[in-house]
Amino acid sequence: MEEIDFILDSAKESMDGSIAHLEKEFLNIRAGKATPAMLGGVFVDYYGSQTPLSQVANINVPDARTITIQPWEKAMLHPIEKAIMIANLGFNPMNNGDNIIINVPALTEERRRDLAKQAKAEAEDAKIGVRNVRKDANNDIKKLEKDGVSEDACKGAEESIQDLTNSYIKKIDELLVVKEAEIMKV
């Protein structure tokens, strides 16, 4: 019985990981308004090592269409600008000598549809992750059954894993609906 509880707990933990990963990926899909998370994947060449932008500058969002980046060292203005261009986020950074200002363009209808497709693909990847966890857990339970754990206990555990899988798939679908509404809102 203890082994079955362990399998269920580890399956739940892995499924939580899939949800957490999905939420992180959804943050990277921009939904029209400016957020510091948009620059989360930008790495700056800081004295020879690739460093996250947030570790070399303050990132602020004064309004829904503007991101300002204030480097801690003036010498970092050009490398930050270069890193933003290399990241290929579709932004055109402007340097005013003290800060870098990024005007976030409004999304076109076509771009919104593409972002919604991207969100669907991320949700599908998360579902695949959850289903893989279910498959691994069911295989572990089958091994326990071969090792002498009662058939009823194993069947009950498989049902519990299926219920867990269904609830996580439902949660992923709910997250996707919210993200799609956010993306499509003008």
WONORJO-V400484 format. One line per field, one symbol per residue. ss: DSSP state (H for helix, E for strand, L for the rest). phi: phi as a letter, one per 40 degrees, with the letter a starting at -180 (. if undefined). psi: psi as a letter, one per 30 degrees, with the letter a starting at -180 (. if undefined). A space follows every 50 residues. Layout:
ss: ???
phi: ???
psi: ???
This chain:
ss: LHHHHHHHHHHHHHHHHHHHHHHHHHHHLLLLLLLHHHHLLLEEEELLEE EEHHHLEEEEEEELLEEEEEELLLLHHHHHHHHHHHLLLLLLLEELLLLE EEELLLLLHHHHHHHHHHHHHHHHHHHHHHHHHHHHHHHHHHHHHHLLLL HHHHHHHHHHHHHHHHHHHHHHHHHHHHHHHHHHLL
phi: .ccccccccccccccdccccccccccccccbgccadcdbcccbbcbfgbc bddccbacbbbcacbbbbbbccbcccdcccdccccccfcgbbcbbbgbbb bbccccccccccccccccccccccccccdccccdccccccccccccchcc ccccccccccccccddcccccccccccccccccccc
psi: eeeeeeeeeeeeeeeeeeeeeeeeeeefjkhekklfffgfgkkkjjhfkj kkeffflkkljeafgkkkkjlfkeffeeeeeeeeeefhfgljkkkgfelk kkjjlkkleeeeeeeeeeeeeeeeeeeeeeeeeeeeeeeeeeeeefggkk eeeeeeeeeeeeeeeeeeeeeeeeeeeeeeeeefk.
